[in-house]
């Protein structure tokens, strides 16, 4: 699977996802360090990649107008790697079930938000 990390995500997740056999890069690596969040969402979707972010506001917009695959890591940035590793198998299963989806991952669970468009 392909993943793009938003600017607010710990860059160490690149290595975590690559070691698990996935393609992963940061939005800054694609020249999008100063890009708007919605532009990064479009970029990830165009690349067939899952966007991973901590951004609650962006996630709420994607919940209302779902396109592509979007994962919000809830909690503090220093915990992101541990949270992702703990739920990676379940997250990958859910991502594989949908063409477009928003998923929130916290320490305790993976929450799938059904796609919608308003």
Secondary structure, 3 states (H helix, E strand, C coil): CEEEECCCCCCHHHHHHHHCCCEEEEHHHHCCCCCCHHHHHHHHHHCCCEEEECCHHHHHHHHHECCCEEEEECCCHHHHHHHHHHHHHHHHHHHHHCCCEEEEECCCCEEEECCCEC
